[in-house]
Amino acid sequence: MVVDSRPPYVNYDKDGKVFQSVVQGQQSVELPLMVRLPAQAEHAIENTGNKPFHAIRIEYKRLCEQ
């Protein structure tokens, strides 16, 4: 995920459990930021701040052997 606006937020994994990424706990991070996240459900990031959260999700999928 590439993040270019980062207000306070909560991350959820694909099972709906809360998790904190390594950079999420850091107060000061230079933007834009690229971070690898585990599988997530749609709309799995909840913005708890008052500024917009803006990111681009890039999904890598493995090809199945046939």
C-alpha positions as CSV (number, residue, x, y, z in Angstrom):
1,M,0.0,0.0,0.0
2,V,1.3,3.5,-0.8
3,V,0.1,6.0,1.7
4,D,0.3,9.8,1.1
5,S,-2.1,11.1,3.8
6,R,-2.0,9.5,7.2
7,P,-4.4,10.6,10.0
8,P,-5.0,8.3,13.0
9,Y,-6.5,5.0,11.8
10,V,-7.2,1.4,12.8
11,N,-6.2,-1.6,10.6
12,Y,-8.2,-4.8,10.4
13,D,-7.0,-8.1,8.9
14,K,-9.2,-10.3,6.6
15,D,-10.8,-11.9,9.7
16,G,-11.8,-8.5,11.2
17,K,-9.1,-8.6,13.9
18,V,-7.3,-5.3,14.8
19,F,-3.6,-5.3,14.0
20,Q,-0.9,-2.5,14.0
21,S,1.6,-2.3,11.2
22,V,5.3,-1.5,12.1
23,V,5.0,2.1,10.8
24,Q,1.6,2.8,12.4
25,G,3.2,3.1,15.8
26,Q,5.7,5.7,14.7
27,Q,4.8,9.3,15.3
28,S,6.8,10.8,12.4
29,V,7.0,9.1,9.0
30,E,8.1,10.7,5.8
31,L,5.3,10.5,3.1
32,P,4.6,9.0,0.7
33,L,5.1,5.7,2.4
34,M,5.1,2.1,1.0
35,V,4.1,-0.6,3.4
36,R,3.4,-4.4,3.0
37,L,0.2,-5.5,4.8
38,P,-1.3,-8.9,5.3
39,A,-4.5,-9.8,3.5
40,Q,-7.4,-7.5,4.4
41,A,-11.1,-7.3,3.7
42,E,-12.5,-4.4,1.7
43,H,-12.7,-1.2,3.7
44,A,-10.4,-2.7,6.4
45,I,-8.9,0.6,7.4
46,E,-11.0,2.8,9.7
47,N,-10.1,6.5,9.8
48,T,-10.4,7.7,13.4
49,G,-9.0,11.1,12.7
50,N,-10.5,14.3,11.2
51,K,-8.4,14.4,8.0
52,P,-8.8,12.2,5.0
53,F,-6.8,9.0,4.7
54,H,-5.5,8.6,1.2
55,A,-3.7,5.4,0.0
56,I,-3.3,3.3,-3.1
57,R,-3.7,-0.5,-2.5
58,I,-1.6,-2.7,-4.8
59,E,-2.5,-6.4,-4.7
60,Y,-0.1,-9.1,-5.8
61,K,-1.8,-12.4,-6.7
62,R,-0.1,-15.7,-7.3
63,L,-1.0,-17.6,-10.4
64,C,-2.5,-21.0,-9.8
65,E,-0.9,-23.9,-11.6
66,Q,-3.4,-25.7,-13.9
